[in-house]
Amino acid sequence: MRLVPGKDHSSIFGPRASGSGYVHAPGSRAAFGEEQHRARAWFPGRARRSAGLHVAFRRISFSICSTGPALGREMEAKIPPPRVYLEIRNSTQNGHLVLGNFTKDHSELQITLGLSSMCLQSPAQRLTIDLPAGVSVAPSSCRNLQYIGGDGLHMRLQVVTDCPKELAPTVVRTLKAQVCYVFQCQSCGKTLLETQMFRRVLPLPNGDWNDLVDHWCCHPNPFARQFQPKLDECFLGDTFLLVNAASVDRAAVCEERESGSEIRQSVGDSGAQVKMPKDNKTVVCTRCRKMLGDKTSADTIKFYITELLVQPLTNKALERQINKRYLFVERVFAGRLMELSSTQSTFRFCIQGHDGNTYALLWLLNSDTLLVRSHNDPCSDFTAIVNDTVKNKSSIQHCEAVNAVKILYHPCLKGRNKIAQEKWEKNIGVHCMTFPANTCLELLFILASSTASLPPSLQSMNTFKVAFLKLD
């Protein structure tokens, strides 16, 4: 039997794996060097010769050994900090573990998997990786062990996690009447609204409601008049807030005419969409010149929720998050995707800019993911090899865990994925979300960065790219 990249070798943990037999595999230049290697797996303790795998096993060890003339000079090789990737589904308590960043100059690497930690042992060094608090694995459930070139070691196992903590909802869910709030520009922190308490806070109809009016009414559209909030009112849309212009601090915002933008409109009986020019009056912050929203009418201003930081005035420790723009945008997008999927049972989203262009197609795959990663530069390329080795012979490395939503996406810039875009725009089951164009570009950057941080074999699914958006 040969250990081949991409092939399932979970059978080596079965009844025939007891004893000290070796599984030989030819070396890979990219992963282990030119010399031949062999791998072995065993179960510690007296139970290792039993007929099957028992839950009583609390630890599983497996090692990757190399042989050849270079063995002597590699004995002192240090273990570079490995990249740990553990994707956990909270609903099923299943985990997909990937250990990457193995160098080719090691002579022997033994990996021991415990309940709350992993230990990597070489002749010259011992490295312990602690899992986050509240996350533990069942070593006896380890299965589907395989090595994939460019990734590292993959395995599936059962994971036990604490009850997921309650996540903070977005401003669309938290904003209430008769409560004092502080409305600030998210980029610079400038206060935007003079009135900090609303008498009424009302939700607007679904963003696609106007497309269905023709099916509801046999007479002219009775809803043609735009919704306009009064002085002490606030209307909530899927991605924006509508407030009366008199509530806004005129010294904090200014209007700029944006010409040359386009908006899609349906023409004819075919329902075909064409781009029509429009003149927008955008609302920008007077301090940082960041676009905040649009002037929809003489008395109404639309603020996008990705540009505002709204916090209760009773919160004495106001966290403006001025220097955490990308983290703020990521959490708002992830929160709204999860909220809309639960309330409207829609999982496909078309991300459009205020200029009428489509920037991305998103497919929400799941929203109960717990993502565990090592601290050594989790946002960098997963396949990159760290040049600095750990100096101590025994060291401890910690992992962090974040709740996230798993996304499949198509970028749509410069005519990419044009066919899929046209199909999604015509599909009534796809929910359109509109944001400022620059914010859409920021989202694409966040998605691309998340994709690049994943193991290469997990960066795509069919024709879609894979990414995670953090919820906390």
C-alpha positions as CSV (number, residue, x, y, z in Angstrom):
1,M,0.0,0.0,0.0
2,R,1.3,3.5,-0.9
3,L,0.5,6.8,0.8
4,V,-0.5,8.8,-2.2
5,P,-1.5,12.5,-2.0
6,G,-5.3,12.9,-2.3
7,K,-6.1,9.3,-1.4
8,D,-7.9,8.2,1.7
9,H,-5.7,6.2,4.0
10,S,-8.0,5.8,7.0
11,S,-7.7,2.1,6.7
12,I,-4.3,2.2,8.4
13,F,-6.1,2.9,11.6
14,G,-8.1,-0.3,11.2
15,P,-7.4,-3.8,12.7
16,R,-4.5,-4.4,10.4
17,A,-2.7,-1.3,11.6
18,S,-1.7,-2.8,14.9
19,G,1.9,-3.6,15.5
20,S,4.9,-1.8,14.0
21,G,4.2,-2.2,10.3
22,Y,5.2,0.6,7.9
23,V,3.4,2.1,5.0
24,H,5.9,3.1,2.3
25,A,5.3,6.1,0.0
26,P,7.6,7.8,-2.5
27,G,8.7,11.3,-1.5
28,S,7.4,14.5,-3.0
29,R,9.9,17.1,-4.0
30,A,7.5,19.9,-3.0
31,A,6.5,18.5,0.3
32,F,9.2,16.2,1.8
33,G,12.3,16.4,-0.4
34,E,13.8,14.0,-2.9
35,E,14.5,11.0,-0.6
36,Q,11.9,8.3,0.0
37,H,9.7,8.4,3.0
38,R,7.6,6.1,5.0
39,A,4.6,6.7,7.3
40,R,3.3,4.7,10.2
41,A,0.3,4.9,12.6
42,W,-0.3,3.1,15.8
43,F,-2.5,3.1,18.9
44,P,-0.6,3.6,22.2
45,G,-1.3,1.3,25.1
46,R,-2.3,-2.3,25.4
47,A,-5.5,-1.8,23.4
48,R,-3.6,-1.3,20.1
49,R,-3.8,-5.0,19.1
50,S,-7.6,-5.1,19.6
51,A,-9.9,-6.0,16.7
52,G,-11.2,-2.4,16.4
53,L,-11.0,1.2,17.4
54,H,-12.5,1.9,20.8
55,V,-13.8,5.1,22.3
56,A,-11.6,4.4,25.3
57,F,-8.6,5.5,23.4
58,R,-7.8,9.1,24.5
59,R,-4.8,9.7,22.2
60,I,-3.8,8.8,18.7
61,S,-0.3,9.1,17.4
62,F,1.0,8.9,13.8
63,S,4.4,9.8,12.4
64,I,6.1,10.6,9.1
65,C,9.6,9.2,8.9
66,S,12.3,9.7,6.3
67,T,15.2,7.5,5.4
68,G,18.2,8.1,3.2
69,P,21.7,9.5,3.3
70,A,20.4,12.9,4.5
71,L,19.1,11.4,7.8
72,G,22.2,12.3,9.9
73,R,22.4,15.9,9.0
74,E,18.7,16.4,9.3
75,M,18.5,15.1,12.9
76,E,18.8,18.6,14.3
77,A,16.1,20.1,12.1
78,K,13.7,22.3,13.9
79,I,9.9,22.2,13.4
80,P,8.5,25.4,11.8
81,P,5.3,26.6,13.3
82,P,2.6,24.5,11.6
83,R,-0.5,26.1,10.2
84,V,-3.6,24.6,11.9
85,Y,-6.9,24.8,10.1
86,L,-10.0,23.2,11.8
87,E,-13.4,23.8,10.4
88,I,-16.2,22.7,12.8
89,R,-19.9,22.5,12.1
90,N,-21.6,23.3,15.4
91,S,-24.8,21.5,14.4
92,T,-23.2,18.2,13.7
93,Q,-20.1,18.5,15.9
94,N,-17.9,17.3,13.0
95,G,-14.5,18.8,12.2
96,H,-12.1,18.9,9.3
97,L,-8.5,19.3,10.5
98,V,-5.6,20.3,8.2
99,L,-2.0,20.5,9.4
100,G,0.1,22.4,7.0
101,N,3.5,24.1,6.6
102,F,5.7,21.0,6.8
103,T,9.2,21.6,5.6
104,K,11.2,19.1,3.5
105,D,14.3,19.0,5.8
106,H,12.9,17.1,8.7
107,S,14.0,13.5,9.5
108,E,11.1,12.3,11.6
109,L,7.9,14.0,12.6
110,Q,5.5,12.3,15.1
111,I,2.1,13.9,15.6
112,T,0.1,13.0,18.7
113,L,-3.5,14.1,18.9
114,G,-5.0,14.6,22.3
115,L,-8.4,15.8,23.7
116,S,-7.5,19.5,23.7
117,S,-4.0,19.7,22.2
118,M,-1.8,18.4,19.4
119,C,1.9,17.5,19.9
120,L,4.5,17.6,17.1
121,Q,7.7,15.7,18.0
122,S,11.0,15.7,16.1
123,P,14.4,14.5,17.3
124,A,15.4,18.0,18.1
125,Q,12.2,19.7,19.2
126,R,8.7,19.2,20.7
127,L,5.9,21.6,19.8
128,T,2.5,21.6,21.5
129,I,-0.5,23.2,19.9
130,D,-3.3,24.0,22.3
131,L,-6.9,24.2,21.0
132,P,-9.1,27.1,22.1
133,A,-11.0,26.9,25.4
134,G,-14.3,25.1,24.9
135,V,-13.1,23.1,21.9
136,S,-12.0,19.5,22.3
137,V,-11.6,16.6,19.9
138,A,-12.3,12.9,20.2
139,P,-9.0,11.3,19.0
140,S,-10.6,7.9,18.6
141,S,-12.9,9.3,15.9
142,C,-10.0,10.2,13.6
143,R,-10.7,9.0,10.1
144,N,-10.0,9.8,6.4
145,L,-6.3,10.5,7.0
146,Q,-4.7,11.6,3.8
147,Y,-1.8,13.8,2.7
148,I,-2.6,16.3,-0.1
149,G,0.3,18.0,-1.8
150,G,0.5,21.7,-1.1
151,D,-1.9,21.4,1.9
152,G,-0.5,18.9,4.4
153,L,-2.3,16.3,6.4
154,H,-6.1,16.1,6.3
155,M,-8.3,14.2,8.7
156,R,-11.9,14.1,9.8
157,L,-12.9,13.8,13.5
158,Q,-15.6,14.3,16.0
159,V,-15.4,17.6,17.9
160,V,-17.1,18.7,21.1
161,T,-17.7,22.5,21.5
162,D,-19.4,24.6,24.1
163,C,-22.8,26.0,23.3
164,P,-22.4,28.8,20.7
165,K,-22.6,32.2,22.3
166,E,-25.3,34.5,21.2
167,L,-24.1,36.8,18.5
168,A,-24.7,40.5,18.4
169,P,-27.4,41.4,15.7
170,T,-26.9,44.1,13.2
171,V,-28.4,47.6,13.6
172,V,-31.4,46.6,11.5
173,R,-32.4,44.3,14.3
174,T,-31.3,46.3,17.3
175,L,-32.6,49.8,16.6
176,K,-35.7,50.5,18.7
177,A,-38.0,53.4,19.3
178,Q,-37.7,55.6,22.5
179,V,-34.1,54.6,23.0
180,C,-31.2,57.1,22.8
181,Y,-28.5,56.2,20.2
182,V,-25.3,57.7,19.0
183,F,-25.0,57.8,15.2
184,Q,-21.4,58.2,14.0
185,C,-19.4,57.9,10.8
186,Q,-17.8,54.6,11.0
187,S,-14.6,55.8,9.4
188,C,-13.8,58.9,11.5
189,G,-16.3,58.8,14.4
190,K,-18.0,62.1,13.6
191,T,-21.5,62.4,15.1
192,L,-24.1,62.6,12.3
193,L,-27.6,63.0,13.8
194,E,-28.9,65.7,16.0
195,T,-31.9,63.7,17.1
196,Q,-30.7,60.6,18.9
197,M,-34.1,59.2,19.8
198,F,-36.9,58.2,17.4
199,R,-40.6,58.0,18.3
200,R,-41.2,55.3,15.7
201,V,-38.8,52.8,14.1
202,L,-40.6,50.9,11.3
203,P,-39.3,48.1,9.0
204,L,-39.7,48.7,5.2
205,P,-41.2,46.0,3.0
206,N,-38.8,43.5,1.4
207,G,-36.5,45.1,-1.2
208,D,-38.1,43.1,-4.0
209,W,-41.7,44.0,-3.1
210,N,-42.1,46.6,-5.9
211,D,-41.4,43.9,-8.5
212,L,-44.5,42.0,-7.4
213,V,-47.0,44.9,-7.4
214,D,-48.2,44.1,-10.9
215,H,-49.3,40.7,-9.7
216,W,-51.1,42.1,-6.7
217,C,-53.1,45.0,-8.2
218,C,-55.3,45.4,-11.3
219,H,-55.1,49.2,-11.2
220,P,-52.2,51.7,-11.2
221,N,-49.6,51.1,-8.6
222,P,-50.9,52.5,-5.3
223,F,-47.4,52.3,-3.8
224,A,-45.7,54.5,-6.3
225,R,-45.1,57.2,-3.6
226,Q,-41.8,56.8,-1.8
227,F,-41.7,56.1,1.8
228,Q,-40.7,59.3,3.6
229,P,-40.1,59.3,7.4
230,K,-41.2,62.2,9.5
231,L,-38.9,64.2,11.8
232,D,-39.0,61.7,14.6
233,E,-39.2,58.5,12.5
234,C,-36.7,56.0,11.1
235,F,-37.4,53.4,8.5
236,L,-35.3,50.2,8.2
237,G,-34.4,48.6,4.9
238,D,-32.4,45.5,4.3
239,T,-29.1,47.4,4.0
240,F,-30.0,51.0,4.9
241,L,-31.8,53.5,7.3
242,L,-34.2,56.2,6.1
243,V,-34.3,59.3,8.2
244,N,-35.7,62.8,7.8
245,A,-33.2,65.3,6.5
246,A,-34.1,67.7,9.4
247,S,-32.7,65.1,11.9
248,V,-29.2,65.2,10.3
249,D,-26.5,67.6,11.5
250,R,-25.9,69.8,8.5
251,A,-22.4,70.5,9.6
252,A,-21.5,66.8,9.7
253,V,-22.6,65.9,6.1
254,C,-22.7,67.5,2.7
255,E,-24.3,66.6,-0.6
256,E,-22.3,65.9,-3.8
257,R,-23.8,65.3,-7.2
258,E,-22.6,62.1,-8.7
259,S,-23.1,62.0,-12.5
260,G,-22.5,59.2,-14.9
261,S,-23.9,56.5,-12.6
262,E,-26.4,54.0,-13.9
263,I,-29.5,52.1,-12.6
264,R,-31.1,49.0,-14.0
265,Q,-34.7,49.3,-15.1
266,S,-37.1,46.8,-16.6
267,V,-38.5,47.8,-20.0
268,G,-41.2,46.2,-22.2
269,D,-43.2,43.1,-21.5
270,S,-40.1,40.8,-21.6
271,G,-38.8,42.1,-18.3
272,A,-35.4,42.7,-19.8
273,Q,-33.2,45.0,-17.8
274,V,-31.3,47.9,-19.3
275,K,-29.0,50.5,-17.7
276,M,-30.5,54.0,-17.5
277,P,-28.4,57.0,-16.5
278,K,-29.3,58.8,-13.2
279,D,-28.2,61.7,-11.3
280,N,-27.5,60.9,-7.7
281,K,-27.0,63.2,-4.8
282,T,-24.6,61.3,-2.5
283,V,-24.2,62.2,1.2
284,V,-20.6,62.3,2.4
285,C,-19.0,63.0,5.7
286,T,-17.5,66.5,5.9
287,R,-14.5,65.3,8.0
288,C,-13.3,62.2,6.1
289,R,-15.2,62.6,2.8
290,K,-16.5,59.1,3.1
291,M,-19.7,58.3,1.3
292,L,-22.5,57.6,3.8
293,G,-25.6,57.3,1.7
294,D,-27.9,59.0,-0.8
295,K,-30.4,61.9,-0.8
296,T,-33.5,60.1,-2.1
297,S,-35.8,63.1,-1.9
298,A,-35.8,66.7,-0.6
299,D,-36.7,65.5,2.9
300,T,-35.2,62.0,3.1
301,I,-31.7,60.7,3.5
302,K,-30.6,57.1,3.1
303,F,-27.7,55.9,5.3
304,Y,-26.1,52.5,4.5
305,I,-25.5,50.4,7.5
306,T,-21.9,49.6,6.5
307,E,-21.1,53.3,6.8
308,L,-22.7,54.0,10.2
309,L,-21.7,53.0,13.7
310,V,-24.9,53.0,15.9
311,Q,-24.6,52.4,19.6
312,P,-26.9,53.0,22.6
313,L,-26.1,56.1,24.5
314,T,-26.3,54.1,27.7
315,N,-23.2,52.2,26.6
316,K,-20.5,54.2,28.4
317,A,-17.6,52.3,26.7
318,L,-18.4,53.3,23.1
319,E,-16.2,51.3,20.8
320,R,-16.0,53.3,17.6
321,Q,-13.8,50.8,15.8
322,I,-12.4,53.6,13.6
323,N,-9.3,51.6,12.7
324,K,-11.1,48.3,12.1
325,R,-12.9,49.1,8.9
326,Y,-12.5,45.8,7.2
327,L,-13.5,43.9,10.3
328,F,-16.6,46.1,10.7
329,V,-17.7,45.5,7.1
330,E,-17.1,41.8,7.3
331,R,-19.3,41.5,10.4
332,V,-22.1,43.6,9.0
333,F,-22.2,41.5,5.8
334,A,-22.0,38.2,7.6
335,G,-24.7,39.3,10.1
336,R,-27.1,40.5,7.4
337,L,-26.6,37.3,5.4
338,M,-27.4,35.2,8.4
339,E,-30.5,37.3,9.4
340,L,-31.9,37.4,5.9
341,S,-31.5,33.7,5.4
342,S,-33.3,32.9,8.6
343,T,-36.2,35.4,8.1
344,Q,-36.7,35.1,4.3
345,S,-35.4,31.6,3.6
346,T,-33.1,32.9,0.9
347,F,-29.5,31.8,0.5
348,R,-28.4,33.4,-2.7
349,F,-27.6,37.1,-2.9
350,C,-26.6,39.5,-5.6
351,I,-24.3,42.3,-4.3
352,Q,-24.9,45.5,-6.2
353,G,-23.3,48.9,-5.9
354,H,-25.2,52.2,-5.6
355,D,-24.0,52.8,-9.2
356,G,-26.2,49.9,-10.5
357,N,-23.3,47.5,-11.2
358,T,-23.2,43.9,-9.8
359,Y,-20.0,43.2,-7.9
360,A,-20.5,39.6,-6.6
361,L,-22.8,36.7,-6.4
362,L,-22.9,35.1,-2.9
363,W,-24.3,31.7,-1.9
364,L,-24.6,31.2,1.8
365,L,-23.6,27.6,2.4
366,N,-23.9,27.4,6.2
367,S,-23.9,29.8,9.2
368,D,-22.9,27.5,12.1
369,T,-19.2,27.2,11.4
370,L,-16.6,27.5,14.1
371,L,-13.2,28.2,12.5
372,V,-10.1,27.4,14.5
373,R,-6.7,28.6,13.3
374,S,-3.2,28.9,14.6
375,H,-1.9,32.4,15.6
376,N,1.0,32.4,13.2
377,D,-0.3,34.8,10.6
378,P,-3.7,33.2,9.8
379,C,-4.4,35.7,7.1
380,S,-1.4,34.9,5.0
381,D,-1.0,32.3,2.2
382,F,-1.7,28.9,3.7
383,T,1.1,27.2,1.7
384,A,3.8,29.7,2.6
385,I,6.7,28.3,4.6
386,V,7.9,30.3,7.6
387,N,11.6,30.8,7.5
388,D,12.0,31.5,11.2
389,T,12.1,28.3,13.2
390,V,11.2,28.0,16.8
391,K,14.4,28.3,18.9
392,N,13.2,26.5,22.0
393,K,13.3,22.8,22.1
394,S,9.9,22.7,23.7
395,S,7.3,25.4,22.9
396,I,3.6,26.0,23.0
397,Q,1.5,27.4,20.3
398,H,-2.1,28.6,20.7
399,C,-5.1,28.6,18.4
400,E,-8.0,31.0,18.2
401,A,-11.7,30.3,17.3
402,V,-14.2,32.5,15.5
403,N,-17.8,32.0,14.5
404,A,-18.2,32.5,10.8
405,V,-20.5,31.9,7.8
406,K,-19.3,29.9,4.9
407,I,-19.7,31.6,1.5
408,L,-19.5,30.4,-2.1
409,Y,-19.1,33.4,-4.4
410,H,-18.5,34.6,-7.9
411,P,-16.7,37.9,-8.5
412,C,-18.4,39.9,-11.3
413,L,-15.9,42.7,-12.0
414,K,-14.8,43.4,-15.6
415,G,-17.4,41.1,-17.1
416,R,-16.4,38.0,-15.1
417,N,-19.0,35.3,-14.7
418,K,-21.4,37.3,-16.9
419,I,-23.6,34.3,-17.8
420,A,-24.1,33.4,-14.1
421,Q,-24.8,37.0,-13.3
422,E,-27.5,37.3,-15.9
423,K,-29.2,34.2,-14.6
424,W,-29.1,35.2,-11.0
425,E,-30.5,38.7,-11.7
426,K,-33.5,37.2,-13.4
427,N,-34.1,34.6,-10.7
428,I,-36.8,35.7,-8.2
429,G,-35.2,33.5,-5.5
430,V,-32.0,35.6,-5.5
431,H,-32.1,38.5,-3.1
432,C,-30.4,41.8,-4.2
433,M,-28.5,43.9,-1.6
434,T,-27.3,47.4,-2.5
435,F,-24.2,49.1,-0.9
436,P,-21.9,51.9,-1.8
437,A,-19.6,50.9,-4.7
438,N,-16.4,51.2,-2.6
439,T,-17.9,49.0,0.1
440,C,-18.6,46.3,-2.5
441,L,-14.9,46.5,-3.5
442,E,-13.9,46.2,0.1
443,L,-16.1,43.1,0.4
444,L,-14.4,41.5,-2.7
445,F,-11.1,42.2,-1.0
446,I,-12.2,40.5,2.2
447,L,-13.5,37.5,0.3
448,A,-10.3,37.1,-1.8
449,S,-8.2,37.4,1.4
450,S,-10.3,34.7,3.1
451,T,-10.0,32.4,0.1
452,A,-6.2,32.9,-0.1
453,S,-5.9,31.9,3.6
454,L,-7.5,28.5,3.1
455,P,-5.7,25.3,2.2
456,P,-5.4,25.3,-1.6
457,S,-7.6,22.2,-2.0
458,L,-10.4,23.9,-0.1
459,Q,-10.3,27.3,-1.9
460,S,-12.9,26.3,-4.5
461,M,-16.1,24.2,-4.9
462,N,-17.2,23.4,-8.4
463,T,-17.0,26.7,-10.2
464,F,-17.4,28.9,-7.0
465,K,-14.7,30.3,-4.8
466,V,-14.9,29.5,-1.0
467,A,-14.6,32.1,1.7
468,F,-15.6,32.7,5.3
469,L,-17.0,35.9,6.8
470,K,-16.5,36.3,10.6
471,L,-19.5,36.9,12.8
472,D,-17.5,38.0,16.0
